[in-house]
């Protein structure tokens, strides 16, 4: 496919660029879907779902939890970042971080 770019107007060139960007996004989406299907099949061969293999819902390594809420041990904190409200509440009630340590 050969296009004589010199013969196109500015508006036609902009439209060509927009069309090409849309086509690239479409190609990428199709390739991503094909890769996901292939990965799902590979995981299935080993008896897993793709979500089980890649750990769906995880953003990355948060680090090991170092503190837990005594009222609800499922609520944990690594000690990095903002303190959860349950940590602030416990400290306001006179507890120390050592009291919340795992």
Number of C-alpha atoms within 10 A of each C-alpha: 2 4 7 6 11 8 9 12 10 11 9 12 14 12 12 14 12 12 12 12 12 12 12 12 12 12 12 12 12 12 12 12 12 12 12 13 13 12 15 16 15 14 17 13 10 9 10 13 16 17 11 10 13 10 11 9 7 8 7 7 6 10 10 10 14 15 19 20 18 16 8 9 11 9 14 20 23 15 16 10 7 10 12 13 9 17 23 14 12 16 14 10 9 8 13 13 15 9 14 18 16 14
